Amino acid sequence: MILDLHTHSIKSDDGRAKVENYCKWIRKKELDLDGFVLTEHRQFDAESDYTALGDQYDLVILKASEVETDYGHVLLFGVNEALVREFDFARVDNPLPMVLEAAERHGAFAAPCHPGRKNVGLFAHYETKGSVPEVHTVEILNGGSIPGEDERSVEQARRHGYRGFGGSDSHIVSRIGYRATRFAADLGTIDELVQALRSGEFEAVSLVGDEYQMISEEEEGVPT
């Protein structure tokens, strides 16, 4: 099963894509995607219900969050009311160890995204502040990366022994699916996604036409 784990809709302040248009694009272009996760910036969209759209287009549509920390941006999967009460999702300087610990305590899964990016990426902060022991998984493939960023993510993730997943980081409809994650199991709920991420049974993939390339430990770079 292949899911795009990092997408933004018009619910995000810089998002320009409607969720239904994502669905239409996936079907029109016959993308090799089984679904996607909406990771809206600095919030959790508890109100929107995309069940009907998912049924209509036969896609899994899940909701998560992208929050900001003193070590860069982090994706939160499995957000619940208790986690929302733990810290202010709207802040841009949440302490990363606190976010990771809170997510773990409340049954969620937290992982830094686009870690190879300047300023908002985890590894840029590692250079000046050192590593964070609680980190175990990062987004190694990001559809919005410029040349060199994903390569850095892959290299540093291997150096630190981190697992890696992929997401498009799409803000417009035509970018969805550029990067994604292939899971060994079929997933239909956010709880199942969290369990699959914890299991480590997934691969970051780069979608190229109707095919995908898996990033394995034997490969030295990121496919283009």
ABEGO torsion letter per residue (X at the ends): XBBBABBBBAABAABABBAAAAAAAAAAAGBBBAEBBBBBBGBBBAABBAAAAAAAAGBBBBBBBBBBBAAEBBBBBGBBAAAAAABBAABAABBAAAAAAAAAAAGBBBBBBGAABBGABAAAAAAAAEBBAABABBBABBAABBBGAAAAAAAAAAAAGBBBBBBAGBABAAABGABBBBBABBBABAAAAAAAAAAGBBBBBBBBEABBBBBBAABABBBX
